[in-house]
């Protein structure tokens, strides 16, 4: 599990290939995208970045991996903008690991 990939719409993720990451374009069909995530999660990927828009469509599938160490599925903003879901997910994971809110009292 040493590979990293990015899943999302073409405009949001095509640049990640230049960084050496594997890229997988969303089909726009939640069933097909769910199958893609399951296939990637069962493979050699330790980290799967997924755009917030695609992740919003796949909440049930992604919930299956919330308790897993690998793969780490991390939401990132797409070209349509930041919904805040990615930051909220990371914050929730850190709170669970550390046992407290690391941003308590910190204005965003």
Secondary structure in CASP SS format (residue, H / E / C, confidence):
PFRMAT SS
TARGET T0000
AUTHOR 0000-0000-0000
METHOD secondary structure of the structure
MODEL  1
X C 1.00
X C 1.00
X E 1.00
X E 1.00
X E 1.00
X E 1.00
X E 1.00
X E 1.00
X C 1.00
X H 1.00
X H 1.00
X H 1.00
X H 1.00
X H 1.00
X H 1.00
X H 1.00
X H 1.00
X H 1.00
X H 1.00
X C 1.00
X C 1.00
X E 1.00
X E 1.00
X E 1.00
X E 1.00
X C 1.00
X C 1.00
X C 1.00
X C 1.00
X H 1.00
X H 1.00
X H 1.00
X H 1.00
X H 1.00
X H 1.00
X H 1.00
X H 1.00
X H 1.00
X H 1.00
X H 1.00
X H 1.00
X C 1.00
X C 1.00
X C 1.00
X E 1.00
X E 1.00
X E 1.00
X E 1.00
X E 1.00
X E 1.00
X E 1.00
X H 1.00
X H 1.00
X H 1.00
X H 1.00
X H 1.00
X H 1.00
X C 1.00
X H 1.00
X H 1.00
X H 1.00
X H 1.00
X H 1.00
X C 1.00
X C 1.00
X C 1.00
X C 1.00
X C 1.00
X C 1.00
X C 1.00
X C 1.00
X E 1.00
X E 1.00
X E 1.00
X E 1.00
X E 1.00
X C 1.00
X E 1.00
X C 1.00
X C 1.00
X E 1.00
X C 1.00
X C 1.00
X C 1.00
X H 1.00
X H 1.00
X H 1.00
X H 1.00
X H 1.00
X H 1.00
X H 1.00
X H 1.00
X H 1.00
X H 1.00
X H 1.00
X H 1.00
X H 1.00
X H 1.00
X C 1.00
X C 1.00
X C 1.00
X C 1.00
X C 1.00
X C 1.00
X C 1.00
X C 1.00
X C 1.00
X C 1.00
END
